[in-house]
Amino acid sequence: MLRARTLAVRAEAARRDDDVPRATRAYGEAFQVDPGVFRRMGFEVPVRYDVRGDGFAEDLADLVSGSPRFTTADWGMRVEVRGDRSRARICLRDGGGAELGCAEADASAEGEDADELAARLVRDFHQQAFAPRVDLSQSDVSSLDGSNRVSRDPLRTMFGHEPPPRDE
């Protein structure tokens, strides 16, 4: 978890410094460890779109681009949107082309209209792309905010008394 946070900070710092190669690598590495780290830290992930298909594919790309998790850039991760109203697929790929998460939908079995299908597909895409890559223990889940504290005052239990006041 700490490694994912470090990679996310590295990616954001490289993005702010316009170091595209370093940022691209760090975003990809952080996604491999814990893609949810960007949401928890409030960092938008720069993505570019590769859309192939009809107007439905364009609509899907528009829906994904409205996500607060992404910001559109001419570099970064790649969101691939393929298909049409009958069958479509959305994938997130890192800078090297590795697949990080995909969602696919077929309209024939569900009987959904185009808007329902698009909403379901984009929701499934986000779930797949940002799913944890590790098995989290309860203590890991409790520390997702970055805190390593497991009690109100760990120094009290460590030293058996109140810690000295800090100088402000």
C-alpha positions as CSV (number, residue, x, y, z in Angstrom):
1,M,0.0,0.0,0.0
2,L,2.8,2.4,0.8
3,R,4.5,1.5,-2.5
4,A,1.3,2.4,-4.4
5,R,1.1,5.7,-2.6
6,T,4.7,6.4,-3.3
7,L,4.2,5.6,-7.0
8,A,1.1,7.8,-7.2
9,V,3.0,10.7,-5.7
10,R,5.9,10.1,-8.1
11,A,3.4,10.0,-11.0
12,E,1.8,13.2,-10.0
13,A,5.1,15.0,-9.4
14,A,6.4,13.8,-12.8
15,R,3.2,15.0,-14.5
16,R,3.5,18.4,-12.9
17,D,7.2,18.6,-14.1
18,D,6.1,17.6,-17.6
19,D,8.2,14.5,-17.4
20,V,5.9,12.4,-19.6
21,P,8.0,9.2,-19.8
22,R,8.6,9.1,-16.0
23,A,5.0,9.9,-15.3
24,T,3.7,7.3,-17.7
25,R,5.8,4.6,-16.1
26,A,4.8,5.6,-12.5
27,Y,1.1,5.7,-13.4
28,G,1.3,2.2,-14.9
29,E,3.3,0.8,-11.9
30,A,0.9,2.3,-9.4
31,F,-2.1,0.8,-11.3
32,Q,-0.4,-2.6,-11.1
33,V,-0.1,-2.4,-7.3
34,D,-3.3,-0.5,-6.3
35,P,-5.4,1.5,-8.8
36,G,-7.6,2.9,-6.1
37,V,-4.8,4.9,-4.7
38,F,-5.4,7.7,-7.2
39,R,-9.0,8.1,-6.1
40,R,-8.1,8.1,-2.5
41,M,-5.3,10.7,-3.0
42,G,-7.5,12.9,-5.2
43,F,-5.3,12.5,-8.3
44,E,-6.8,12.4,-11.7
45,V,-5.2,9.9,-14.1
46,P,-4.3,11.4,-17.5
47,V,-5.7,9.3,-20.3
48,R,-6.0,9.5,-24.1
49,Y,-8.9,7.9,-26.0
50,D,-8.7,5.4,-28.8
51,V,-12.2,5.0,-30.2
52,R,-13.3,2.6,-33.0
53,G,-16.8,1.9,-33.9
54,D,-20.0,3.8,-34.5
55,G,-21.7,6.7,-32.6
56,F,-22.4,4.4,-29.7
57,A,-18.6,3.9,-29.1
58,E,-18.2,7.7,-29.2
59,D,-21.0,8.0,-26.6
60,L,-19.2,5.5,-24.4
61,A,-15.9,7.5,-24.7
62,D,-17.8,10.7,-23.7
63,L,-19.3,9.0,-20.7
64,V,-15.8,7.7,-19.5
65,S,-14.3,11.1,-20.2
66,G,-16.8,12.6,-17.7
67,S,-15.4,10.5,-14.9
68,P,-13.7,12.5,-12.1
69,R,-11.0,9.7,-12.0
70,F,-9.6,10.7,-15.4
71,T,-8.4,13.8,-17.2
72,T,-8.0,13.9,-20.9
73,A,-4.5,14.4,-22.1
74,D,-2.4,13.7,-25.3
75,W,-0.3,11.2,-23.3
76,G,-0.8,8.8,-20.4
77,M,-2.9,5.7,-20.0
78,R,-5.0,4.6,-23.0
79,V,-8.8,4.1,-22.8
80,E,-9.8,1.9,-25.8
81,V,-13.4,1.9,-26.8
82,R,-14.5,-0.6,-29.4
83,G,-17.8,-1.7,-30.8
84,D,-21.3,-0.7,-31.5
85,R,-24.8,-0.8,-30.0
86,S,-24.9,-4.6,-30.2
87,R,-21.5,-5.4,-28.6
88,A,-18.9,-3.1,-27.1
89,R,-15.8,-3.2,-25.0
90,I,-13.8,-0.6,-23.0
91,C,-10.3,-1.3,-21.8
92,L,-7.7,0.7,-19.8
93,R,-4.1,0.1,-20.9
94,D,-0.9,1.4,-19.4
95,G,1.8,3.2,-21.4
96,G,3.3,-0.1,-22.5
97,G,0.0,-1.5,-23.7
98,A,-0.6,-3.9,-20.8
99,E,-4.3,-4.4,-20.1
100,L,-5.3,-3.0,-16.7
101,G,-9.0,-3.6,-16.8
102,C,-11.7,-4.2,-19.3
103,A,-15.5,-4.4,-19.5
104,E,-17.5,-6.0,-22.2
105,A,-21.2,-6.0,-22.9
106,D,-23.6,-7.6,-25.3
107,A,-27.0,-6.0,-25.7
108,S,-28.8,-9.1,-27.1
109,A,-29.2,-10.9,-23.7
110,E,-30.2,-8.0,-21.5
111,G,-32.9,-6.2,-23.5
112,E,-31.5,-2.8,-22.4
113,D,-31.9,0.3,-24.3
114,A,-28.7,2.1,-25.5
115,D,-28.5,4.4,-22.5
116,E,-28.9,1.5,-20.0
117,L,-26.3,-0.5,-21.8
118,A,-23.8,2.4,-21.9
119,A,-24.3,3.1,-18.2
120,R,-23.8,-0.5,-17.2
121,L,-20.7,-0.9,-19.4
122,V,-19.1,2.3,-18.1
123,R,-19.9,1.3,-14.5
124,D,-18.4,-2.2,-15.1
125,F,-15.3,-0.6,-16.7
126,H,-14.7,1.5,-13.6
127,Q,-15.1,-1.5,-11.3
128,Q,-12.6,-3.6,-13.4
129,A,-10.1,-0.8,-14.0
130,F,-10.0,0.3,-10.3
131,A,-10.4,-3.1,-8.6
132,P,-7.7,-3.8,-6.0
133,R,-4.9,-6.0,-7.3
134,V,-4.2,-7.5,-3.9
135,D,-6.0,-9.3,-1.2
136,L,-6.6,-6.8,1.5
137,S,-6.7,-7.8,5.2
138,Q,-9.0,-5.8,7.5
139,S,-6.0,-3.8,8.8
140,D,-5.0,-3.0,5.3
141,V,-8.6,-1.8,4.6
142,S,-8.6,0.3,7.8
143,S,-5.3,2.0,6.7
144,L,-6.4,3.1,3.2
145,D,-6.4,6.7,4.3
146,G,-2.6,6.4,4.6
147,S,-2.6,6.3,8.4
148,N,-0.5,3.6,10.1
149,R,-2.3,4.1,13.4
150,V,-4.3,1.3,14.7
151,S,-5.5,2.9,17.9
152,R,-6.2,6.4,19.2
153,D,-2.8,6.9,20.8
154,P,-0.2,4.2,20.0
155,L,2.5,5.9,22.1
156,R,0.4,5.5,25.2
157,T,0.3,1.8,24.9
158,M,4.0,1.6,23.8
159,F,5.4,3.6,26.7
160,G,2.6,3.0,29.3
161,H,2.0,6.7,29.8
162,E,1.0,9.9,28.1
163,P,3.6,11.0,25.5
164,P,5.2,14.4,26.1
165,P,3.4,17.3,24.4
166,R,4.8,18.4,21.0
167,D,6.2,21.8,20.4
168,E,4.1,23.6,17.8
